[in-house]
């Protein structure tokens, strides 16, 4: 009987995504055959109510208002940090200096300077595994497209589109929160909050843009603040980035990245579309079972094939293939990839798709920083 390695985790920032990790860890037996498992033993959050809610989900853990209590805990091997963007540089580098493996939320810094500070910390601690949270590529449809890309099945790439759309901010009476304030979310606005979701798969494919033309919009200018008094919304609500990939006329193609907090009708839709001369594919979480593909053959009809995928995950699970895959499954698959890589290294993983890297997060910062300059000048900006 094989021995299961337990990884002791600390969680810093016990809000929504912290609870998602706690849920994924609590039902780890949903996965089949993994020889590694997470165990959350410590947590920290300065908000008492948030921390108490988390400890009810994970009873018996060591809880503190101070993140240092987690980082200084000798039994904690790895940490998950999910805090507002202005705290990324301080807490991520502190975790690395404390010798903890790190899974952390995007965008890995409130701005380019903060990201560069984090990347220096990553470079100074090459023995630590550092990854950026990005779960949508673990949907079966996205995994199938990733396989097509790895296999070189697309032929010459003609165009790629990827994005995350939701409509929770369509209501102008929704109270303001930290994501609408540059002091906490940064000038990136929706690009910082949603951008890694749009950039992860293109960057993993090696499709780093050479330039960007940004179309950024602020839709709701004020929202209710404390006591209901209107306060300014300082950050960008929606972003469409028109990029060009490729270093020659024979390889270049457009890449369109969409990040929208105000996209009517979309609850939380992640999509990926790739078009090539040999094959094309489309997937959206709006239709999580459906993968559309088209293979081009000379003289044959150019017809899309629609396939019902069912539950075919990167890491096998007890759920039967006839059932549906959802967001909590994608979260757990991402965490399985992190734990698998931590235990066995990149080349020892049970499947080839690893979590988003700090280098990919840094590439996304280069894109978003260029997008801000593009918006200010109404010009195409080199990256």
C-alpha positions in Angstrom: 0.0 0.0 0.0 1.5 3.3 -1.1 2.1 6.1 1.5 0.4 9.4 1.1 2.6 12.4 1.7 0.8 15.1 3.7 1.7 18.8 2.9 0.9 21.1 5.9 -0.5 24.4 4.6 -1.1 27.7 6.1 -3.7 30.1 4.7 -3.2 33.9 4.8 -6.4 35.7 3.7 -9.4 33.6 4.7 -12.1 35.1 2.4 -13.9 33.5 -0.5 -10.9 31.8 -2.2 -9.4 30.7 1.1 -12.6 28.9 1.8 -12.6 27.4 -1.7 -9.2 25.9 -0.9 -10.5 24.6 2.5 -13.4 23.0 0.7 -11.1 21.4 -1.9 -8.8 20.0 0.8 -11.7 18.7 2.9 -13.0 16.5 0.0 -9.6 15.4 -1.2 -10.8 11.8 -1.2 -12.8 12.8 -4.3 -9.6 12.4 -6.2 -8.4 8.9 -7.1 -4.9 7.5 -6.7 -2.9 10.6 -5.6 -0.1 9.9 -3.2 0.0 13.5 -1.9 -2.6 15.5 0.1 -2.9 19.0 1.6 -3.7 19.6 5.3 -4.5 23.1 6.5 -3.1 23.5 10.0 -2.9 27.3 10.3 -4.7 30.4 9.1 -4.4 34.2 9.5 -6.7 37.1 8.7 -7.0 40.5 10.4 -10.8 40.5 10.1 -12.1 38.6 13.1 -15.4 37.6 11.5 -13.7 36.3 8.4 -11.2 34.3 10.5 -13.9 32.8 12.6 -15.9 31.7 9.6 -12.8 30.0 8.2 -12.1 28.2 11.4 -15.6 26.8 11.4 -14.8 25.3 8.0 -11.4 23.9 9.3 -11.9 23.2 13.0 -8.8 22.7 15.2 -6.4 24.8 13.2 -4.1 27.5 14.7 -5.7 30.8 13.9 -4.3 34.3 14.3 -4.9 37.9 13.1 -1.2 38.2 12.3 0.2 36.5 9.2 3.6 36.2 10.9 2.1 33.5 13.1 1.6 31.4 10.0 5.0 32.2 8.4 6.9 31.5 11.6 5.1 28.2 12.2 7.8 25.5 11.7 5.1 22.9 10.9 3.8 24.9 7.9 5.5 23.7 4.7 3.5 25.7 2.1 1.2 28.7 2.2 -1.7 30.0 0.2 -2.0 33.8 0.2 -5.3 35.4 -1.0 -5.2 39.1 -0.1 -5.8 42.4 -1.9 -3.2 43.4 -4.5 -1.5 46.1 -2.5 -0.3 43.4 0.0 1.1 41.0 -2.5 4.7 42.2 -2.6 5.1 42.4 1.2 3.4 39.1 2.0 4.7 37.0 -0.9 8.3 38.0 -0.3 7.9 37.4 3.4 6.6 33.9 2.7 9.6 33.1 0.5 12.0 34.5 3.1 10.3 32.3 5.6 11.1 29.3 3.4 7.5 28.4 2.5 6.4 27.0 -0.8 3.8 29.5 -2.2 0.5 29.4 -4.0 -0.7 32.9 -4.3 -3.4 34.9 -6.0 -3.0 36.9 -9.2 -1.8 39.3 -10.3 1.4 38.8 -8.2 1.7 42.5 -7.3 -0.3 45.7 -7.5 1.8 47.0 -10.4 4.9 46.2 -12.4 7.3 47.5 -9.7 5.7 45.3 -7.1 5.8 42.3 -9.4 9.5 42.9 -10.0 10.1 42.9 -6.3 8.3 39.5 -6.0 10.2 38.1 -8.9 13.5 39.0 -7.2 12.3 37.0 -4.2 11.4 34.1 -6.4 14.9 34.2 -8.0 16.5 34.3 -4.5 14.7 31.1 -3.5 14.9 28.7 -6.4 14.3 25.7 -4.2 10.8 26.8 -3.4 7.8 26.0 -5.6 5.9 29.3 -6.4 2.7 29.2 -8.5 -0.1 31.6 -9.3 -3.8 30.6 -8.8 -5.6 30.1 -12.1 -8.2 27.4 -12.2 -10.2 27.7 -15.4 -7.6 25.9 -17.7 -8.3 22.8 -15.6 -11.8 22.4 -17.1 -11.8 19.3 -19.4 -12.6 21.4 -22.5 -9.6 23.7 -21.8 -7.4 20.7 -21.2 -8.4 19.3 -24.6 -7.4 22.5 -26.3 -4.1 22.5 -24.4 -3.4 19.1 -25.8 -4.2 20.3 -29.4 -1.7 23.1 -28.9 1.0 20.9 -27.4 0.6 18.4 -30.3 0.9 21.2 -32.9 -2.4 20.2 -34.3 -3.6 23.8 -35.2 -1.3 24.3 -38.1 -0.5 28.0 -38.5 -2.3 29.9 -35.9 -4.7 32.5 -37.4 -6.3 34.1 -34.3 -6.8 33.4 -30.5 -9.3 34.9 -28.1 -9.5 34.3 -24.4 -11.2 36.1 -21.6 -13.3 36.2 -18.4 -16.6 38.0 -18.3 -19.0 38.6 -15.5 -21.8 41.0 -14.8 -21.8 41.4 -11.0 -21.0 45.1 -11.3 -23.9 45.9 -13.7 -25.9 47.1 -10.7 -24.8 50.7 -9.9 -26.2 50.4 -6.4 -23.7 47.6 -5.5 -21.5 49.0 -2.6 -18.0 49.8 -3.4 -15.2 47.4 -2.4 -11.4 47.3 -2.6 -11.4 46.2 -6.2 -12.8 49.6 -7.3 -10.0 51.6 -5.5 -6.6 52.1 -7.0 -4.9 52.2 -3.5 -5.8 48.5 -3.1 -6.4 47.2 -6.6 -4.0 49.3 -8.6 -4.3 51.1 -11.9 -4.8 47.8 -13.7 -8.4 47.7 -12.5 -10.1 44.7 -14.0 -6.9 43.6 -15.7 -5.3 43.0 -12.4 -8.3 41.1 -11.0 -9.2 39.1 -14.0 -6.3 39.4 -16.4 -4.4 36.2 -15.5 -7.5 34.2 -16.3 -7.3 35.6 -19.9 -3.5 35.5 -20.2 -2.7 32.1 -18.7 -3.5 29.8 -21.6 -2.0 32.0 -24.4 1.2 32.5 -22.4 1.4 28.8 -21.6 1.3 28.2 -25.4 4.2 30.6 -25.8 2.0 33.3 -27.4 3.5 36.4 -25.7 2.3 39.5 -27.5 4.8 41.9 -29.0 2.5 44.9 -28.8 -1.0 45.9 -27.4 -3.8 48.3 -28.3 -5.9 48.7 -25.2 -9.6 49.6 -25.0 -10.4 50.3 -21.4 -13.7 51.7 -20.1 -15.0 53.0 -16.8 -18.8 52.4 -16.8 -19.9 53.1 -13.2 -18.3 56.3 -11.9 -19.6 56.2 -8.3 -20.9 53.5 -5.9 -22.3 53.6 -2.4 -19.6 53.9 0.2 -19.9 53.5 4.0 -23.3 54.9 5.1 -24.5 54.9 1.5 -22.7 58.1 0.6 -21.5 57.9 -3.1 -17.7 57.6 -3.5 -15.7 57.5 -6.7 -15.0 54.2 -8.6 -11.4 54.7 -9.6 -10.6 51.5 -11.5 -11.3 50.2 -15.0 -14.5 48.1 -15.3 -13.8 46.5 -18.7 -10.8 45.9 -20.8 -10.3 44.6 -24.4 -6.7 44.2 -25.4 -5.9 43.7 -29.1 -2.4 42.2 -29.3 -0.2 40.9 -32.1 1.9 37.7 -31.5 4.8 36.5 -33.7 8.1 37.9 -34.9 7.6 37.6 -38.6 4.9 38.0 -41.3 4.9 34.2 -41.6 4.0 33.6 -38.0 2.2 36.6 -36.7 -1.5 36.5 -35.6 -3.9 38.6 -33.5 -4.6 37.7 -29.8 -7.6 39.3 -28.2 -7.8 39.3 -24.4 -11.1 40.3 -22.7 -11.5 41.1 -19.0 -15.0 42.5 -18.1 -16.7 43.1 -14.8 -19.7 44.5 -16.7 -20.7 42.0 -19.4 -24.5 41.7 -19.3 -25.7 38.1 -19.1 -22.4 36.6 -18.0 -22.3 35.2 -14.5 -18.7 34.2 -14.7 -17.8 33.1 -18.1 -14.3 32.0 -19.1 -13.7 31.3 -22.8 -10.9 30.2 -25.1 -11.1 30.2 -28.9 -8.1 29.1 -31.1 -8.3 29.2 -34.9 -5.7 27.6 -37.1 -5.2 26.5 -40.7 -5.3 22.8 -39.7 -7.7 22.8 -36.8 -9.7 25.2 -34.6 -11.3 24.8 -31.2 -13.7 26.7 -28.9 -14.7 26.2 -25.3 -16.6 28.3 -22.8 -17.6 27.6 -19.1 -21.1 28.8 -20.1 -21.4 25.4 -21.7 -19.0 23.3 -19.5 -19.7 20.0 -21.2 -19.3 21.2 -24.8 -16.1 21.3 -26.8 -16.3 22.6 -30.4 -13.6 21.5 -32.9 -13.1 21.7 -36.6 -10.4 19.9 -38.6 -9.6 21.3 -42.0 -9.2 18.8 -44.8 -8.9 19.9 -48.4 -12.1 19.3 -50.4 -14.1 18.3 -47.2 -16.8 20.4 -45.6 -15.7 22.9 -43.0 -18.0 21.9 -40.3 -17.8 22.3 -36.5 -17.9 19.1 -34.5 -19.7 19.4 -31.1 -18.6 16.9 -28.4 -20.2 16.3 -25.0 -17.1 15.9 -22.8 -18.5 14.8 -19.4 -16.2 14.5 -16.4 -12.7 13.8 -17.8 -10.3 15.6 -15.5 -6.6 15.9 -15.5 -6.5 14.1 -12.2 -8.9 11.1 -12.0 -11.8 11.5 -9.6 -14.6 9.3 -8.3 -17.2 11.2 -10.4 -18.4 9.2 -13.4 -17.6 10.4 -16.9 -21.3 11.0 -17.6 -21.6 13.8 -15.0 -20.7 17.4 -15.2 -17.5 19.2 -14.2 -17.7 22.5 -12.4 -15.8 25.4 -10.8 -15.2 23.6 -7.5 -13.7 20.7 -9.5 -11.4 23.1 -11.4 -10.2 24.5 -8.1 -9.5 21.1 -6.7 -7.7 20.0 -9.9 -5.5 23.1 -9.7 -4.6 22.3 -6.1 -3.9 18.7 -7.1 -1.4 20.0 -9.7 0.3 22.2 -7.1 0.6 19.4 -4.6 1.7 16.9 -7.2 4.4 19.2 -8.5 5.6 20.1 -5.0 5.9 16.4 -4.1 7.3 15.1 -7.4 8.7 18.0 -9.3 7.7 19.3 -12.8 8.8 16.1 -14.6 7.4 13.7 -12.1 3.8 15.0 -12.3 1.1 12.6 -13.2 -0.1 14.8 -16.0 1.6 17.5 -18.0 -0.4 20.7 -17.2 1.2 22.6 -14.2 -0.2 25.6 -12.5 0.5 29.2 -13.7 4.1 30.2 -13.0 5.5 33.4 -11.6 7.2 34.0 -14.9 3.8 33.8 -16.7 2.4 36.3 -14.1 5.4 38.6 -14.8 4.6 38.4 -18.5 1.0 39.4 -17.8 2.3 42.4 -15.9 4.3 43.4 -19.0 1.1 43.2 -21.0 -1.1 45.1 -18.6 1.5 47.9 -18.0 1.8 48.4 -21.7 -2.0 48.4 -21.9 -2.2 51.3 -19.4 0.3 53.3 -21.6 -1.7 52.4 -24.7 -4.9 53.7 -23.1 -3.2 57.0 -22.1 -1.8 57.6 -25.6 -4.5 56.0 -27.7 -1.7 54.2 -29.5 -0.4 50.7 -30.1 2.4 50.1 -27.5 5.4 47.7 -27.9 5.8 45.2 -25.1 
